[in-house]
């Protein structure tokens, strides 16, 4: 299992969230659709393109999806609220977007793996959730007709 996982670290940063969408609607006029249009119009500088900037997560307290965009100091927030992102360590895994059966199996494998480690423990808490990001460039999605989703499971070092 551990060979198919990657460990990532994201620094604390500022982020612009979409707001909560309780119906998972990605149409153009929805909360998520408008947010997609906002961040898709941003021309990311080369220096800022080495890190994923958009993440989707389920806000358990508000029972809905939230899309966030990690901001640099000179990026326009688009009139969106600006929040602090804690950052931290994440175990990541990849599956074909839309294949919820495989995604669910991989998630359960990751949770079991972390629960059996002496080094890490889960770090899921309000404002710090499991996140996902499409890692496939749009031209590749169009050519191969599918995208890969990378999920990020928050972990932290176990306190001794």
Secondary structure, DSSP 8 states (H G I E B T S, - for coil): -GGG-EEEEE--EEEEE---BTT---STTSHHHHHHHHHHT----GGGTTS--EEEEEETTTTEEEEEEEE-TTS--TT--EEEE--EEEEEEEEETT-HHHHHHHHHHHHHHHHT-SSEEE--BTTB--EEEE-S-HHHHHHHS--EEEEEEEEEE---
